């Protein structure tokens, strides 16, 4: 039975009703729950009780947060991502007070899983300090079959819908939250316009993507795959050595022209949520002309990664979670940023030109153990954006949050509960 003194404070969550649904189940388990909202989009996604509006300037947030933690005697802080300023400040305050910090993120093994960790995610995850042999030791008593690597995002349309609705509400509520400043560089209105534009252009982008993919499939040439990310995403912004996507594109193109065999091609695959705030396609065309690679460089806008990855010779990325699909297929992978999968057993450390010339293959047995470890710990079947995905999450996440041990400790101690199978969200 749940201890009566569990008191949760939620901050900003994924677009849509996930945090509100989660809070309802925590209350049913006996916990008390509050939510701080920073704009009308936050309020829209939390229609129930316990809402606390923060309308002051962000310079007052640390003092306000400290007061909320004390006044409500908070035992648990719940975040979606841990790098945006209001989250990073709140997490630092919570850690100093011994408050448990629960962090949700998109799945390290997306699309059919989300990530749940305590303390931090991505470059702040405990996985960064865990060696593969330690994971293998923890798995010694676990004996289950692993599901196949997923090929699609899962709930992309719902993700885009909730994102457009959220930013629309933020724009409409500017008068009620005059001091709100988004954690990204664009204004609220610009964010909304980008979400709406991307949503409306889905048919055109789908046709463009199919034509580009067909040209690559029918070309009959060997190619290397560059897996791109959103320049404004936290993983790229806070856990990579690059100040801009242009720097990464230039590095890849220079390495390719110096190292790759002359009959090989280079395919740049855009993130499924790429919205045009960075001129990705024009920059790739410019670099291709600069290096006289116009006929050997290709750009694919979003879509299914598996169609391209199944025939690639290698893959490069900054620190995209999609790198794990390359490793699952046994493809050589070169990454450049801090990533939970960047272990020496399966990610190459070769200079980029040497990688394109003769890429080192990963230790697939070691990666299989690593992936198994994730599926038994931080990767939870389900999704934030579809109703079916949320239902799958709720069957497991509440018990994980109320447990005295985090998922990694529970597996090591032999107390981890059986995990839900992937078929429940298909």
MOBELSUL-V313018 format. One record per residue. N is the residue number from 0. SS is DSSP state (a for helix, b for strand, c for the rest). Layout:
BEGIN
<<N:SS> <N:SS>>
END
This chain:
BEGIN
<<0:c> <1:c> <2:c> <3:c> <4:c> <5:c> <6:b> <7:b> <8:b> <9:b> <10:c> <11:c> <12:c> <13:c> <14:c> <15:c> <16:c> <17:a> <18:a> <19:a> <20:a> <21:a> <22:a> <23:a> <24:a> <25:a> <26:a> <27:a> <28:c> <29:c> <30:c> <31:b> <32:b> <33:b> <34:b> <35:b> <36:b> <37:c> <38:c> <39:a> <40:a> <41:a> <42:a> <43:a> <44:c> <45:c> <46:c> <47:c> <48:c> <49:c> <50:b> <51:b> <52:b> <53:c> <54:c> <55:c> <56:c> <57:a> <58:a> <59:a> <60:a> <61:a> <62:a> <63:a> <64:a> <65:a> <66:a> <67:a> <68:a> <69:a> <70:a> <71:c> <72:c> <73:c> <74:c> <75:b> <76:b> <77:b> <78:b> <79:b> <80:c> <81:c> <82:c> <83:c> <84:a> <85:a> <86:a> <87:a> <88:a> <89:a> <90:a> <91:a> <92:a> <93:a> <94:a> <95:a> <96:c> <97:c> <98:c> <99:b> <100:b> <101:b> <102:b> <103:b> <104:b> <105:b> <106:c> <107:c> <108:c> <109:c> <110:c> <111:c> <112:b> <113:b> <114:b> <115:b> <116:b> <117:b> <118:c> <119:c> <120:c> <121:a> <122:a> <123:a> <124:c> <125:a> <126:a> <127:a> <128:a> <129:c> <130:c> <131:a> <132:a> <133:a> <134:a> <135:a> <136:a> <137:a> <138:c> <139:c> <140:c> <141:c> <142:c> <143:c> <144:c> <145:c> <146:c> <147:c> <148:c> <149:c> <150:c> <151:c> <152:c> <153:c> <154:c> <155:a> <156:a> <157:a> <158:a> <159:a> <160:a> <161:a> <162:a> <163:a> <164:a> <165:a> <166:a> <167:a> <168:a> <169:a> <170:a> <171:a> <172:c> <173:c> <174:c> <175:c> <176:c> <177:c> <178:c> <179:c> <180:c> <181:c> <182:c> <183:c> <184:c> <185:c> <186:c> <187:a> <188:a> <189:a> <190:a> <191:a> <192:a> <193:a> <194:a> <195:a> <196:a> <197:a> <198:a> <199:a> <200:c> <201:a> <202:a> <203:a> <204:a> <205:a> <206:a> <207:a> <208:a> <209:a> <210:a> <211:a> <212:a> <213:a> <214:a> <215:a> <216:a> <217:a> <218:a> <219:c> <220:c> <221:c> <222:b> <223:b> <224:b> <225:b> <226:b> <227:c> <228:c> <229:c> <230:c> <231:c> <232:c> <233:a> <234:a> <235:a> <236:a> <237:a> <238:c> <239:c> <240:c> <241:c> <242:c> <243:c> <244:a> <245:a> <246:a> <247:a> <248:a> <249:a> <250:a> <251:a> <252:a> <253:a> <254:a> <255:a> <256:a> <257:a> <258:a> <259:c> <260:c> <261:c> <262:c> <263:c> <264:b> <265:b> <266:b> <267:b> <268:b> <269:c> <270:c> <271:c> <272:c> <273:c> <274:c> <275:c> <276:c> <277:c> <278:c> <279:a> <280:a> <281:a> <282:a> <283:a> <284:a> <285:a> <286:a> <287:a> <288:a> <289:a> <290:c> <291:c> <292:c> <293:c> <294:c> <295:c> <296:b> <297:b> <298:b> <299:b> <300:c> <301:c> <302:c> <303:c> <304:c> <305:a> <306:a> <307:a> <308:a> <309:c> <310:c> <311:c> <312:c> <313:b> <314:b> <315:b> <316:b> <317:c> <318:c> <319:c> <320:c> <321:c> <322:a> <323:a> <324:a> <325:a> <326:a> <327:a> <328:c> <329:c> <330:c> <331:b> <332:b> <333:b> <334:b> <335:c> <336:c> <337:c> <338:c> <339:c> <340:c> <341:c> <342:c> <343:c> <344:c> <345:c> <346:c> <347:b> <348:c> <349:c> <350:c> <351:a> <352:a> <353:a> <354:a> <355:a> <356:a> <357:c> <358:c> <359:c> <360:c> <361:c> <362:c> <363:a> <364:a> <365:a> <366:a> <367:a> <368:a> <369:a> <370:a> <371:a> <372:a> <373:a> <374:a> <375:c> <376:c> <377:c> <378:b> <379:b> <380:b> <381:c> <382:c> <383:c> <384:c> <385:c> <386:a> <387:a> <388:a> <389:a> <390:a> <391:a> <392:a> <393:a> <394:a> <395:a> <396:a> <397:a> <398:a> <399:a> <400:a> <401:a> <402:c> <403:c> <404:c> <405:c> <406:a> <407:a> <408:a> <409:a> <410:a> <411:a> <412:a> <413:c> <414:c> <415:c> <416:c> <417:c> <418:c> <419:c> <420:c> <421:a> <422:a> <423:a> <424:a> <425:c>>
END
